[in-house]
Every structure is written in structure tokens, then in C-alpha cells.
Amino acid sequence: MVSRIERDHARFRDIVKGKIKQNLKNYITQGEMIGKIGKQYVSIPVPRIDLPHFRYGMPETGGVSSGDGDVGTPLGPANDPEEATGQGDAGNQPGEHELEIEITFEELAKMMGEELELPRIEPKGSSKIEALRRVYRGVHLIGPRSLVHFKRTYKEALKRQLISGEYDPDDPIIVPTKKDFRFRGWKDIIQPQFNALVVYMMDVSGSMGDEQKEIVRIESFWIDTWLKSQYKNIETRYIVHDASARMVDRDTFFRTKESGGTLISSAYKLCNLLIDREFPPEEWNIYPFHFSDGDNWSSEDTKICVELVRDQLLPKSNLFCYGQVVSRYGSGQFIKDLRDNFKDEEKLILSTIENKDSIIKSIKEFLGKGK
């Protein structure tokens, strides 16, 4: 039986989750939370909320209803000269702090989906990767005690007593014997397991500064959070590029210093090579995300990019998402070229990210179609 304190604590947790959901849009634009990720949980700071408890009042020290007083006499702590002037010794008591609540990624993804009105993703095709799943079907005469089918066991015992005449309606006690016991049966079935590959590509040329990379970092975290709630398994790869592209780990992806010119096609070629070598499209749901300020080296390289997207990346992907982060140094031309060349292409999602406040809009543009 659940104790009253456990019920109260569960209700308190529900209140805290409500506060998190209420302020989720504010958390999405902050990068501090990403650094608080554990293996299964993420810590979120919320305004301090105390569990209900009794608090004893201060001893009566004079004031209204506690003795004589003159007009203008200050009440409460102001009676103390040091309190009134703000002077006195340093305190040794802690101040009010924010409370950090740990929630699972599943809970976080659910809140995100509800708050941003994201539809569930419909995986592309049927995966050849198979997984065993145990289902409990049927009833057996033998089995372990942990799988006793209580309803069927009771029915068998009742039938036996009715047939034998042992059943007494005035004293309806049903005691099963060994032959009455029935057990739940199970069967291991093989079913397709949908998996996903997410490739994050980022322009790290001289025009992409710390602010632009911070936007990419925050948006990538929330995209990861949602996709992980939709797939059993996610493989993530990171590519950075300036005039050339290279595969890096997650830490390097977000910490690489900017330098050099820009050849966007170098990233697209490496992404396509990665897919061909390791992730067959018939077995994987593939999501390339590219973030740049839209400043490419030449129109000739842009033509190569368009061909790669049209002939290679789009046919292999569920979606190809391009986010253009506004930079004072970038020309912003690349998103215009993509828009002109792919006017009716539903699998290509384009998003302009002006600042951190635009992250929510961009995530909805990328993931709002449920593909």
C-alpha cells in the first residue's frame, strides 16, 4: 500500500514537472542545462519549491497586541538598529537557491513534444535489423510461480469444487490445488527494429563565431532529445568543415575554433561517403542536419552541393535539414540557392535561425512533419 507521504511526494513531483513544462521554452534557449546531462537524466533548475511543513513563529518581542507603543514606533525586525540600517555582522545562514530536479530523457522528450506540438515520427520503410521481443500469450499447465495466471487458476479451482460438490455458497472459500494452477505462457518473436542515423554538419569557417556555434549546440541537443524518444537506437556522427571537411567527436564539434574559407560541398561529400560505407538507406532512417551562415566559396561549389543533395542525399534520407544561422559576416546566399532549386521538395527543410529565440521555431520547422 502506498503511504500518505509517498502520495504527497508524487504530487509534489507532478507540481515540479508542471513548472518545468511551463518554462520549457525558456530552458530550450539556454545552454547551461546541456552541461548537466547524466547517463539517463538531465538536471533542470526550477524556482525553489519546498515540501509543505510546519514552521514555528518567532518569539513575541513587542509590537501590536504585545504591549504599549508610541505612534511611529517601527514594528518587527526594524526595532533592531542594526537591522534598520543594514549594518551588522556577516550572516552564517544559506540564502534561497534554485532547486535542481532530475528528470529522464523520456519525460523531457514528452514535455518537448507536447509543448512544441511535435507529431510522432513515422519511420521510413522496414528495417532489416531485427530484435527479439517477448510476448505473453496463452496459458500453460506448468511454469514458474512468478507467472501464475491468478484468474485462470481461480476458475479451475472453482470448476473443480462445483463438479465435486465441495463448493459451499454460504462459505465460498476457494483453495486451489496443484492441478488447478495455470501459468502465463510466453513466446519470443522477431520484429524489425527501426534505427536512425543523425549526421550533424557545421560550418566552422571564419564567419561562424561562438554565438552561432552556441545556437547550433543548443538546437542539436533538443533535436537529439526528440529523435531518441522516437527510435530504439540512434547513431550520431559529427562533421565540421571550412574549405575541407572531417569527421570529429561531439566535443570537438562544439569546440572547434573558426578559421579558413568555405566549401560546403566538402561536408556533403563526406556525409554521402559515410552513408554509403556504414549505413545502408534500406536499413536506416537517416537525418542529415547542416548548419551554416550561408556563405559559400563560389557559385560553382553551390552547383555541386545542389547536385549532391538532389541525386545522393535526398534519396537516402528521411529528411535533409539545413539551418542557416544569421551572422554579421556571412552573405546568407546559400539558403536562397537551395530554395530556388528545391521549390517543391518536401524532404528538404530550410530554416533561418536569427538568434537563440528562433531555436524553437527552427525545431518545429525541422521536426514538425513527423517524417
Backbone hydrogen bonds in HBPLUS format (Angstrom, degrees):
<---DONOR---> <-ACCEPTOR-->    atom                        ^
c    i                          cat <-CA-CA->   ^        H-A-AA   ^      H-
h    n   atom  resd res      DA  || num        DHA   H-A  angle D-A-AA Bond
n    s   type  num  typ     dist DA aas  dist angle  dist       angle   num
A0007-ARG N   A0003-SER O   3.09 MM   4  6.46 152.1  2.17 147.7 155.2     1
A0008-ASP N   A0004-ARG O   2.90 MM   4  6.18 159.1  1.94 150.9 156.9     2
A0009-HIS N   A0005-ILE O   2.85 MM   4  6.00 154.0  1.92 142.0 149.5     3
A0010-ALA N   A0006-GLU O   2.91 MM   4  6.09 153.4  1.98 143.0 150.2     4
A0011-ARG N   A0007-ARG O   2.94 MM   4  6.19 154.0  2.01 146.2 153.4     5
A0012-PHE N   A0008-ASP O   2.89 MM   4  6.15 149.8  1.98 143.3 152.2     6
A0013-ARG N   A0009-HIS O   2.90 MM   4  6.22 152.3  1.98 146.4 153.5     7
A0014-ASP N   A0010-ALA O   3.00 MM   4  6.32 149.1  2.10 143.0 151.3     8
A0015-ILE N   A0011-ARG O   3.01 MM   4  6.34 149.0  2.11 144.9 153.1     9
A0016-VAL N   A0012-PHE O   2.98 MM   4  6.34 156.4  2.04 149.8 156.0    10
A0017-LYS N   A0013-ARG O   2.90 MM   4  6.18 162.5  1.93 151.7 156.1    11
A0018-GLY N   A0014-ASP O   2.96 MM   4  6.15 149.0  2.06 141.2 149.9    12
A0019-LYS N   A0015-ILE O   3.02 MM   4  6.39 146.6  2.14 143.9 152.8    13
A0019-LYS N   A0016-VAL O   3.02 MM   3  5.04 117.4  2.42  94.8 110.2    14
A0020-ILE N   A0016-VAL O   2.93 MM   4  6.32 152.8  2.01 150.1 158.1    15
A0021-LYS N   A0017-LYS O   2.88 MM   4  6.13 168.1  1.89 154.3 156.8    16
A0022-GLN N   A0018-GLY O   2.91 MM   4  6.00 153.0  1.98 142.2 150.2    17
A0023-ASN N   A0019-LYS O   3.12 MM   4  6.33 143.2  2.26 141.5 149.7    18
A0023-ASN N   A0020-ILE O   3.14 MM   3  5.30 126.7  2.43  98.2 111.3    19
A0024-LEU N   A0021-LYS O   3.29 MM   3  4.90 169.1  2.31 100.5 102.8    20
A0026-ASN N   A0023-ASN O   2.97 MM   3  5.40 130.8  2.22 107.8 120.9    21
A0027-TYR N   A0023-ASN O   3.19 MM   4  6.61 150.7  2.28 148.1 156.7    22
A0027-TYR N   A0024-LEU O   3.02 MM   3  5.02 114.0  2.47  95.0 111.1    23
A0028-ILE N   A0024-LEU O   2.92 MM   4  6.19 151.9  2.00 155.4 163.1    24
A0030-GLN N   A0027-TYR O   3.00 MM   3  5.22 163.3  2.03 112.0 117.2    25
A0034-ILE N   A0031-GLY O   3.26 MM   3  5.68 137.0  2.46 107.5 117.4    26
A0035-GLY N   A0032-GLU O   3.22 MM   3  5.76 142.1  2.38 110.3 119.0    27
A0036-LYS N   A0033-MET O   2.98 MM   3  5.36 163.3  2.00 115.7 120.0    28
A0043-SER N   A0036-LYS O   3.28 MM   7  5.52 161.4  2.31 133.4 138.6    29
A0038-GLY N   A0041-TYR O   2.63 MM   3  5.00 165.7  1.65 161.1 162.8    30
A0042-VAL N   A0103-ILE O   2.99 MM  61  5.77 155.3  2.05 158.4 164.6    31
A0103-ILE N   A0042-VAL O   3.17 MM  61  5.77 164.3  2.19 150.7 151.6    32
A0044-ILE N   A0101-ILE O   2.93 MM  57  5.35 162.0  1.96 142.9 147.7    33
A0101-ILE N   A0044-ILE O   2.95 MM  57  5.35 165.8  1.97 147.3 143.8    34
A0046-VAL N   A0099-LEU O   2.80 MM  53  5.43 162.4  1.83 154.6 159.8    35
A0099-LEU N   A0046-VAL O   3.01 MM  53  5.43 152.6  2.08 170.5 167.5    36
A0066-SER N   A0063-GLY O   2.98 MM   3  5.26 153.7  2.05 136.8 133.7    37
A0073-THR N   A0070-ASP O   3.16 MM   3  5.63 157.3  2.21 135.2 134.0    38
A0079-ASN N   A0076-GLY O   3.05 MM   3  6.07 174.7  2.05 132.4 133.9    39
A0080-ASP N   A0077-PRO O   3.04 MM   3  5.84 162.0  2.07 122.2 126.9    40
A0083-GLU N   A0080-ASP O   2.95 MM   3  5.16 119.1  2.33 102.8 118.3    41
A0084-ALA N   A0080-ASP O   2.93 MM   4  6.21 156.8  1.98 157.0 164.4    42
A0085-THR N   A0081-PRO O   3.05 MM   4  6.22 153.1  2.13 150.3 155.6    43
A0086-GLY N   A0082-GLU O   3.09 MM   4  5.92 118.5  2.48 133.2 146.4    44
A0087-GLN N   A0082-GLU O   2.98 MM   5  4.87 120.8  2.34 142.5 150.4    45
A0086-GLY N   A0083-GLU O   3.37 MM   3  5.23 147.2  2.49  93.5 102.7    46
A0108-LEU N   A0104-THR O   2.98 MM   4  6.27 159.4  2.02 148.4 154.7    47
A0109-ALA N   A0105-PHE O   2.79 MM   4  5.93 159.2  1.83 148.5 153.7    48
A0110-LYS N   A0106-GLU O   3.00 MM   4  6.18 154.3  2.06 143.2 150.2    49
A0111-MET N   A0107-GLU O   3.01 MM   4  6.25 161.8  2.04 149.9 154.3    50
A0112-MET N   A0108-LEU O   2.94 MM   4  6.14 158.4  1.99 146.7 153.2    51
A0113-GLY N   A0109-ALA O   2.82 MM   4  6.03 161.4  1.86 150.6 155.3    52
A0114-GLU N   A0110-LYS O   3.01 MM   4  6.21 158.9  2.06 149.1 154.3    53
A0115-GLU N   A0111-MET O   2.84 MM   4  5.97 163.9  1.87 152.1 157.3    54
A0116-LEU N   A0112-MET O   2.88 MM   4  5.90 164.6  1.90 153.2 157.1    55
A0117-GLU N   A0113-GLY O   2.86 MM   4  5.42 109.0  2.37 127.3 141.7    56
A0118-LEU N   A0113-GLY O   2.88 MM   5  4.73 148.9  1.98 132.0 141.0    57
A0122-GLU N   A0370-GLY O   2.98 MM 248  6.11 157.7  2.03 137.0 136.8    58
A0193-GLN N   A0129-ILE O   2.87 MM  64  5.77 160.4  1.91 167.7 162.5    59
A0131-ALA N   A0191-GLN O   3.01 MM  60  5.69 159.2  2.05 155.8 161.3    60
A0191-GLN N   A0131-ALA O   3.10 MM  60  5.69 167.4  2.12 156.9 159.6    61
A0133-ARG N   A0189-ILE O   2.88 MM  56  5.39 154.7  1.95 155.8 163.9    62
A0189-ILE N   A0133-ARG O   2.91 MM  56  5.39 174.6  1.91 152.4 150.9    63
A0135-VAL N   A0187-LYS O   2.96 MM  52  5.46 172.7  1.96 152.3 153.6    64
A0187-LYS N   A0135-VAL O   2.77 MM  52  5.46 149.7  1.86 158.5 168.8    65
A0137-ARG N   A0185-GLY O   2.77 MM  48  5.45 119.9  2.13 131.0 147.9    66
A0185-GLY N   A0138-GLY O   3.15 MM  47  5.28 166.1  2.17 129.6 126.5    67
A0140-HIS N   A0183-PHE O   2.69 MM  43  5.05 167.5  1.70 152.9 157.2    68
A0183-PHE N   A0140-HIS O   2.86 MM  43  5.05 165.6  1.88 152.0 154.3    69
A0147-LEU N   A0144-PRO O   3.00 MM   3  5.63 160.4  2.04 117.6 123.6    70
A0148-VAL N   A0145-ARG O   3.26 MM   3  5.37 157.1  2.32 116.3 113.0    71
A0184-ARG N   A0147-LEU O   2.76 MM  37  5.38 166.1  1.78 163.7 164.8    72
A0149-HIS N   A0182-ARG O   2.79 MM  33  5.50 173.4  1.79 139.5 141.2    73
A0153-THR N   A0149-HIS O   2.91 MM   4  6.04 156.2  1.97 155.0 163.0    74
A0154-TYR N   A0150-PHE O   2.93 MM   4  6.05 160.9  1.97 147.6 152.3    75
A0155-LYS N   A0151-LYS O   3.04 MM   4  6.30 158.8  2.09 146.0 151.8    76
A0156-GLU N   A0152-ARG O   2.99 MM   4  6.21 157.8  2.04 147.5 152.9    77
A0157-ALA N   A0153-THR O   3.02 MM   4  6.27 160.4  2.06 150.5 155.8    78
A0158-LEU N   A0154-TYR O   2.87 MM   4  6.07 157.1  1.93 151.4 158.2    79
A0159-LYS N   A0155-LYS O   2.88 MM   4  6.08 163.3  1.90 150.5 154.9    80
A0160-ARG N   A0156-GLU O   3.03 MM   4  6.20 160.9  2.06 146.1 151.3    81
A0161-GLN N   A0157-ALA O   3.05 MM   4  6.28 159.5  2.09 147.0 152.0    82
A0162-LEU N   A0158-LEU O   2.92 MM   4  6.14 154.9  1.98 152.0 159.3    83
A0163-ILE N   A0159-LYS O   2.91 MM   4  6.09 164.9  1.93 154.9 158.7    84
A0164-SER N   A0160-ARG O   2.98 MM   4  6.09 160.5  2.02 147.2 152.9    85
A0165-GLY N   A0161-GLN O   2.98 MM   4  5.79 118.2  2.38 132.9 145.8    86
A0166-GLU N   A0161-GLN O   2.88 MM   5  4.78 124.7  2.19 141.4 149.1    87
A0167-TYR N   A0161-GLN O   3.25 MM   6  5.02 145.7  2.38 119.8 113.8    88
A0165-GLY N   A0162-LEU O   3.36 MM   3  5.14 145.4  2.49  92.0 101.7    89
A0171-ASP N   A0168-ASP O   2.94 MM   3  5.24 142.5  2.08 107.9 119.3    90
A0173-ILE N   A0171-ASP O   2.76 MM   2  5.88 130.2  2.01 116.6 101.1    91
A0180-ASP N   A0177-THR O   3.02 MM   3  5.32 143.1  2.16 106.2 117.0    92
A0285-ASN N   A0195-ASN O   2.99 MM  90  6.16 162.1  2.02 144.7 150.6    93
A0196-ALA N   A0233-ASN O   3.05 MM  37  6.46 157.2  2.11 155.5 162.8    94
A0235-GLU N   A0196-ALA O   2.86 MM  39  6.29 164.2  1.89 160.7 165.3    95
A0197-LEU N   A0285-ASN O   2.81 MM  88  6.16 154.0  1.87 150.0 156.8    96
A0287-TYR N   A0197-LEU O   2.77 MM  90  6.10 157.1  1.82 164.7 172.5    97
A0198-VAL N   A0235-GLU O   2.83 MM  37  6.25 163.4  1.86 165.6 171.4    98
A0237-ARG N   A0198-VAL O   2.95 MM  39  6.38 158.2  2.00 159.2 164.1    99
A0199-VAL N   A0287-TYR O   2.99 MM  88  6.24 158.4  2.04 135.7 141.8   100
A0289-PHE N   A0199-VAL O   2.70 MM  90  5.98 166.7  1.72 174.4 171.3   101
A0200-TYR N   A0237-ARG O   2.91 MM  37  6.31 165.4  1.93 165.0 163.1   102
A0239-ILE N   A0200-TYR O   2.81 MM  39  6.15 160.1  1.85 165.4 166.9   103
A0201-MET N   A0289-PHE O   2.69 MM  88  6.02 159.5  1.73 165.5 171.3   104
A0291-PHE N   A0201-MET O   2.81 MM  90  6.20 156.3  1.86 153.3 160.1   105
A0202-MET N   A0239-ILE O   2.94 MM  37  6.46 150.1  2.03 152.5 161.8   106
A0241-HIS N   A0202-MET O   3.06 MM  39  6.40 147.6  2.17 159.5 159.3   107
A0203-ASP N   A0291-PHE O   2.95 MM  88  6.33 155.9  2.01 163.9 171.5   108
A0204-VAL N   A0241-HIS O   2.83 MM  37  5.79 171.4  1.84 154.5 156.8   109
A0259-SER N   A0204-VAL O   3.03 MM  55  6.61 150.2  2.12 147.2 152.8   110
A0208-MET N   A0205-SER O   3.07 MM   3  5.76 166.5  2.09 124.4 128.7   111
A0206-GLY N   A0260-GLY O   3.19 MM  54  5.61 167.2  2.21 151.8 148.6   112
A0213-LYS N   A0209-GLY O   3.10 MM   4  6.41 159.2  2.14 151.3 157.4   113
A0214-GLU N   A0210-ASP O   2.90 MM   4  6.07 146.6  2.01 146.2 155.4   114
A0215-ILE N   A0211-GLU O   3.16 MM   4  6.45 151.9  2.25 144.6 151.0   115
A0216-VAL N   A0212-GLN O   3.14 MM   4  6.49 156.4  2.20 144.9 150.9   116
A0217-ARG N   A0213-LYS O   2.88 MM   4  6.08 156.4  1.93 146.4 153.0   117
A0218-ILE N   A0214-GLU O   3.01 MM   4  6.24 165.0  2.03 152.7 155.0   118
A0219-GLU N   A0215-ILE O   3.01 MM   4  6.15 172.1  2.02 153.8 156.4   119
A0220-SER N   A0216-VAL O   2.89 MM   4  5.91 158.4  1.94 148.3 154.7   120
A0221-PHE N   A0217-ARG O   3.16 MM   4  6.34 153.7  2.23 144.2 150.4   121
A0222-TRP N   A0218-ILE O   3.28 MM   4  6.64 161.5  2.32 153.8 156.9   122
A0223-ILE N   A0219-GLU O   2.97 MM   4  6.17 155.2  2.03 151.1 158.6   123
A0224-ASP N   A0220-SER O   2.90 MM   4  6.04 161.7  1.93 149.4 154.4   124
A0225-THR N   A0221-PHE O   2.93 MM   4  6.20 154.7  1.99 145.2 152.6   125
A0226-TRP N   A0222-TRP O   3.14 MM   4  6.35 158.4  2.19 145.5 149.2   126
A0227-LEU N   A0223-ILE O   2.99 MM   4  6.20 173.0  1.99 158.2 160.3   127
A0228-LYS N   A0224-ASP O   2.91 MM   4  5.95 158.8  1.95 154.3 159.4   128
A0229-SER N   A0226-TRP O   3.08 MM   3  5.30 136.6  2.28 101.0 113.1   129
A0230-GLN N   A0227-LEU O   3.02 MM   3  5.12 150.0  2.11 101.9 111.3   130
A0231-TYR N   A0227-LEU O   3.20 MM   4  6.41 131.4  2.45 149.7 161.1   131
A0248-VAL N   A0238-TYR O   2.98 MM  10  5.57 163.4  2.01 142.4 146.9   132
A0240-VAL N   A0246-ARG O   3.13 MM   6  5.79 160.5  2.17 165.0 165.7   133
A0246-ARG N   A0240-VAL O   3.01 MM   6  5.79 151.8  2.09 160.6 169.4   134
A0242-ASP N   A0244-SER O   3.00 MM   2  5.26 152.7  2.08 141.8 146.7   135
A0263-LEU N   A0242-ASP O   2.66 MM  21  6.02 156.9  1.71 146.0 137.6   136
A0253-PHE N   A0249-ASP O   2.99 MM   4  6.18 152.1  2.07 149.4 158.0   137
A0254-PHE N   A0250-ARG O   3.36 MM   4  6.69 148.2  2.47 148.0 153.2   138
A0255-ARG N   A0251-ASP O   3.16 MM   4  6.24 125.1  2.48 138.7 153.3   139
A0255-ARG N   A0252-THR O   3.15 MM   3  5.03 139.8  2.32  96.0 107.7   140
A0256-THR N   A0252-THR O   2.97 MM   4  5.54 132.0  2.20 155.0 153.8   141
A0297-TRP N   A0262-THR O   2.92 MM  35  5.26 125.8  2.22 143.2 149.6   142
A0266-SER N   A0263-LEU O   3.15 MM   3  5.84 150.1  2.25 115.2 122.3   143
A0267-ALA N   A0264-ILE O   3.07 MM   3  5.66 133.3  2.30 114.6 124.4   144
A0268-TYR N   A0264-ILE O   3.39 MM   4  6.79 159.5  2.44 149.1 154.7   145
A0269-LYS N   A0265-SER O   2.90 MM   4  6.05 157.4  1.95 153.4 158.7   146
A0270-LEU N   A0266-SER O   3.22 MM   4  6.34 157.3  2.27 137.5 143.3   147
A0271-CYS N   A0267-ALA O   2.93 MM   4  6.11 158.2  1.98 150.0 156.3   148
A0272-ASN N   A0268-TYR O   2.99 MM   4  6.12 160.7  2.03 144.4 149.5   149
A0273-LEU N   A0269-LYS O   2.98 MM   4  6.17 153.4  2.05 145.0 152.4   150
A0274-LEU N   A0270-LEU O   2.94 MM   4  6.15 155.6  2.00 147.6 153.9   151
A0275-ILE N   A0271-CYS O   3.09 MM   4  6.39 161.0  2.13 151.6 155.5   152
A0276-ASP N   A0272-ASN O   3.06 MM   4  6.27 165.7  2.08 149.5 153.2   153
A0277-ARG N   A0273-LEU O   3.02 MM   4  6.14 151.7  2.10 148.4 155.5   154
A0278-GLU N   A0274-LEU O   3.01 MM   4  6.01 164.1  2.03 155.5 159.0   155
A0279-PHE N   A0275-ILE O   2.99 MM   4  4.74 145.7  2.11 123.2 133.0   156
A0283-GLU N   A0280-PRO O   2.94 MM   3  5.54 159.3  1.98 120.7 127.5   157
A0284-TRP N   A0280-PRO O   3.12 MM   4  6.23 126.8  2.41 145.9 159.9   158
A0318-ASN N   A0286-ILE O   2.88 MM  32  5.60 159.3  1.93 146.0 152.0   159
A0321-CYS N   A0288-PRO O   2.98 MM  33  6.26 175.0  1.99 166.9 165.6   160
A0290-HIS N   A0321-CYS O   2.86 MM  31  6.31 160.6  1.90 160.3 166.9   161
A0323-GLY N   A0290-HIS O   2.79 MM  33  6.14 163.8  1.81 163.6 169.2   162
A0292-SER N   A0323-GLY O   3.14 MM  31  6.65 152.5  2.22 156.1 163.9   163
A0325-VAL N   A0292-SER O   2.77 MM  33  5.89 142.5  1.91 145.1 153.5   164
A0334-PHE N   A0294-GLY O   3.06 MM  40  4.46 163.4  2.08 122.7 126.6   165
A0302-THR N   A0298-SER O   3.21 MM   4  6.54 149.4  2.31 140.1 148.8   166
A0303-LYS N   A0299-SER O   3.05 MM   4  6.32 146.1  2.17 141.4 149.3   167
A0304-ILE N   A0300-GLU O   3.20 MM   4  6.57 150.7  2.29 142.3 149.6   168
A0305-CYS N   A0301-ASP O   2.96 MM   4  6.29 153.5  2.03 146.6 154.1   169
A0306-VAL N   A0302-THR O   2.95 MM   4  6.24 157.9  2.00 150.7 155.8   170
A0307-GLU N   A0303-LYS O   3.07 MM   4  6.34 157.7  2.12 146.7 152.1   171
A0308-LEU N   A0304-ILE O   2.96 MM   4  6.22 159.3  2.00 150.9 156.6   172
A0309-VAL N   A0305-CYS O   2.91 MM   4  6.14 162.4  1.94 155.2 159.8   173
A0310-ARG N   A0306-VAL O   2.95 MM   4  6.05 169.0  1.96 150.1 153.6   174
A0311-ASP N   A0307-GLU O   2.85 MM   4  5.77 169.3  1.86 152.0 155.7   175
A0312-GLN N   A0308-LEU O   2.95 MM   4  5.21 147.5  2.05 130.2 138.8   176
A0313-LEU N   A0308-LEU O   2.95 MM   5  6.27 162.0  1.99 153.1 158.7   177
A0314-LEU N   A0309-VAL O   2.88 MM   5  5.58 161.8  1.92 150.5 153.7   178
A0316-LYS N   A0313-LEU O   3.24 MM   3  5.32 133.0  2.47  98.9 111.4   179
A0317-SER N   A0314-LEU O   3.26 MM   3  5.20 155.0  2.32 103.9 111.1   180
A0320-PHE N   A0347-LYS O   2.79 MM  27  6.10 161.7  1.82 169.9 169.9   181
A0349-ILE N   A0320-PHE O   2.93 MM  29  6.26 159.8  1.97 150.9 157.6   182
A0322-TYR N   A0349-ILE O   2.89 MM  27  6.27 168.0  1.90 171.7 175.8   183
A0351-SER N   A0322-TYR O   2.99 MM  29  6.34 145.1  2.11 163.4 165.7   184
A0324-GLN N   A0351-SER O   2.80 MM  27  6.22 164.9  1.82 167.5 171.4   185
A0353-ILE N   A0324-GLN O   2.82 MM  29  5.81 173.2  1.83 143.8 146.3   186
A0326-VAL N   A0353-ILE O   3.01 MM  27  6.15 165.8  2.03 146.9 148.2   187
A0330-GLY N   A0327-SER O   3.35 MM   3  5.30 145.5  2.47  98.1 106.9   188
A0336-LYS N   A0333-GLN O   3.03 MM   3  5.36 125.0  2.35 105.8 120.2   189
A0337-ASP N   A0333-GLN O   3.11 MM   4  6.49 151.1  2.20 152.2 160.9   190
A0338-LEU N   A0334-PHE O   2.99 MM   4  6.33 157.8  2.04 153.2 158.9   191
A0339-ARG N   A0335-ILE O   2.97 MM   4  6.07 156.6  2.02 140.8 147.6   192
A0340-ASP N   A0336-LYS O   2.96 MM   4  6.16 150.4  2.05 144.2 151.8   193
A0341-ASN N   A0337-ASP O   3.10 MM   4  6.25 145.8  2.22 141.4 149.9   194
A0342-PHE N   A0338-LEU O   2.93 MM   4  5.92 133.9  2.15 148.8 159.2   195
A0358-SER N   A0355-ASN O   3.01 MM   3  5.45 154.4  2.08 110.6 118.7   196
A0359-ILE N   A0356-LYS O   3.11 MM   3  5.44 167.9  2.13 113.5 117.0   197
A0362-SER N   A0358-SER O   3.00 MM   4  6.22 157.7  2.05 151.6 158.2   198
A0363-ILE N   A0359-ILE O   2.93 MM   4  6.19 159.9  1.97 156.7 161.1   199
A0364-LYS N   A0360-ILE O   3.12 MM   4  6.38 162.7  2.15 153.3 157.4   200
A0365-GLU N   A0361-LYS O   3.01 MM   4  6.27 148.3  2.12 143.6 152.7   201
A0366-PHE N   A0362-SER O   2.95 MM   4  6.24 155.2  2.01 151.3 157.6   202
A0367-LEU N   A0363-ILE O   2.88 MM   4  5.97 172.4  1.88 158.7 160.7   203
A0368-GLY N   A0364-LYS O   2.82 MM   4  4.80 129.3  2.08 131.9 137.7   204
A0370-GLY N   A0367-LEU O   3.42 MM   3  5.98 164.1  2.45 115.4 119.5   205
